[in-house]
Amino acid sequence: MGDIEDLVKKGQSLMDDGKFDDALGFFEQALLLNQNDPDLWNNKGIALRSLGRYEESMFCFNKSLEIEPRDKNAS
């Protein structure tokens, strides 16, 4: 699972730097490895929302909540 963690860390670091488009790519790669992680969907949603892609971000947030309805990190 180290690969996913590395991808997420890189994505979050890029988001901290305001590079949302680059971060999105890392979150998408992580999701290819694990589609059932609500935090990955949430991260992707945050990146999309930051890019102004609201419809796509809502899909990701809903997917996160669908996987784990009580996910405290879901936006």
C-alpha positions in Angstrom: 0.0 0.0 0.0 3.1 2.2 0.1 2.4 3.2 -3.5 -1.0 4.7 -2.8 0.4 6.6 0.2 3.2 8.0 -1.8 0.8 9.2 -4.5 -1.5 10.8 -1.9 1.4 12.5 -0.2 2.6 13.9 -3.5 -0.9 15.0 -4.4 -1.5 16.7 -1.1 1.9 18.5 -1.3 1.0 19.8 -4.8 -2.4 21.0 -3.5 -0.7 22.8 -0.7 1.4 24.6 -3.4 -1.8 25.5 -5.3 -1.0 23.0 -8.2 -4.4 21.5 -8.2 -4.2 20.1 -11.8 -1.0 18.2 -11.0 -2.4 17.0 -7.7 -5.5 15.7 -9.5 -3.3 13.4 -11.6 -1.8 11.8 -8.5 -5.2 11.3 -6.9 -6.5 9.7 -10.1 -3.5 7.3 -10.2 -4.2 6.3 -6.5 -7.8 5.7 -7.4 -6.7 3.3 -10.2 -5.1 1.2 -7.4 -8.0 1.4 -5.0 -11.5 2.6 -6.0 -13.0 1.8 -2.6 -11.1 4.4 -0.5 -13.4 7.3 0.5 -10.5 9.5 1.3 -9.1 9.2 -2.2 -12.4 10.2 -3.7 -12.6 13.1 -1.3 -9.1 14.3 -2.2 -10.0 14.1 -5.9 -13.1 16.1 -5.2 -11.2 18.8 -3.3 -8.8 19.1 -6.3 -11.6 19.3 -8.8 -13.5 21.9 -6.7 -10.3 24.0 -6.5 -10.2 23.9 -10.3 -13.8 25.1 -10.5 -15.0 21.7 -11.8 -17.9 21.6 -9.4 -20.1 19.0 -11.0 -17.2 16.5 -11.1 -16.2 17.3 -7.6 -19.8 16.7 -6.3 -19.6 13.2 -8.0 -16.4 12.5 -6.1 -17.8 13.7 -2.7 -21.0 11.7 -3.3 -18.9 8.6 -4.2 -16.9 9.1 -1.0 -20.0 9.2 1.1 -21.5 6.2 -0.7 -18.5 4.1 0.3 -18.4 5.4 3.9 -21.6 7.3 4.8 -20.1 8.5 8.1 -16.8 9.6 6.6 -15.9 12.6 8.8 -13.5 13.9 6.1 -16.0 14.2 3.3 -16.6 17.8 2.3 
